């Protein structure tokens, strides 16, 4: 299957899910180009962007697993290349 470059945007509202999120990202690290996290202290949330080079199946699986974590939301967008 052809790889795509994509971004998964994540909002973490439950800090107790951070350890599970980091474990998932470690498990998929071979697909991750880079990531950026921004703590938004005034709202007590974290905003994370994850850049990937992976198949659509891998992207959707990771985004789905992230979104299933308690207090964590995720959305993905893919390039055409």
C-alpha positions as CSV (number, residue, x, y, z in Angstrom):
1,X,0.0,0.0,0.0
2,X,1.2,3.5,-0.9
3,X,2.4,5.8,1.9
4,X,1.0,9.3,2.5
5,X,2.3,12.2,4.4
6,X,-0.2,13.2,7.1
7,X,-0.8,15.1,10.3
8,X,-2.7,13.8,13.3
9,X,-4.0,16.6,15.5
10,X,-4.5,15.7,19.1
11,X,-6.1,17.5,22.1
12,X,-5.5,16.0,25.5
13,X,-8.0,17.0,28.1
14,X,-7.2,14.2,30.6
15,X,-3.6,14.3,31.7
16,X,-4.0,10.7,33.1
17,X,-4.0,9.5,29.4
18,X,-0.6,11.0,28.6
19,X,1.3,7.8,29.5
20,X,-0.9,5.7,27.2
21,X,-0.6,8.3,24.4
22,X,3.2,8.3,24.6
23,X,3.2,4.5,24.5
24,X,1.1,4.5,21.3
25,X,3.4,7.1,19.8
26,X,6.4,5.0,20.7
27,X,4.8,1.9,19.1
28,X,4.3,3.8,15.8
29,X,7.6,5.7,16.0
30,X,8.9,4.3,12.7
31,X,6.2,6.2,10.9
32,X,6.6,9.5,12.8
33,X,8.5,12.3,11.0
34,X,8.1,14.7,13.9
35,X,5.8,15.9,16.6
36,X,5.1,19.2,18.4
37,X,3.3,19.6,21.7
38,X,1.9,22.8,23.2
39,X,0.7,22.9,26.7
40,X,-2.2,25.4,27.0
41,X,-2.1,26.0,30.8
42,X,-5.0,28.4,30.9
43,X,-7.3,25.7,29.6
44,X,-5.5,22.8,31.3
45,X,-5.1,20.9,27.9
46,X,-2.3,19.9,25.6
47,X,-2.3,20.3,21.9
48,X,-0.2,17.9,19.8
49,X,0.6,17.7,16.1
50,X,2.1,14.5,14.8
51,X,3.6,14.3,11.2
52,X,3.6,10.9,9.7
53,X,4.7,9.1,6.6
54,X,2.6,5.9,6.5
55,X,-0.1,4.0,4.8
56,X,-3.7,5.1,5.1
57,X,-4.4,2.0,7.2
58,X,-1.6,2.9,9.7
59,X,-2.7,6.5,9.9
60,X,-6.3,5.7,10.5
61,X,-5.5,3.0,13.0
62,X,-3.2,5.3,15.0
63,X,-5.7,8.2,14.9
64,X,-8.5,5.8,16.0
65,X,-6.5,4.4,18.9
66,X,-5.5,7.9,20.1
67,X,-9.2,9.0,19.9
68,X,-10.2,6.0,22.0
69,X,-8.1,7.2,25.0
70,X,-10.1,8.8,27.8
71,X,-10.2,12.6,27.4
72,X,-8.3,12.6,24.1
73,X,-9.5,13.7,20.7
74,X,-7.8,13.2,17.3
75,X,-8.3,14.1,13.7
76,X,-6.1,13.3,10.7
77,X,-5.5,14.9,7.3
78,X,-3.6,13.3,4.5
79,X,-1.7,14.7,1.5
80,X,-2.1,13.3,-2.0
81,X,1.5,12.2,-2.0
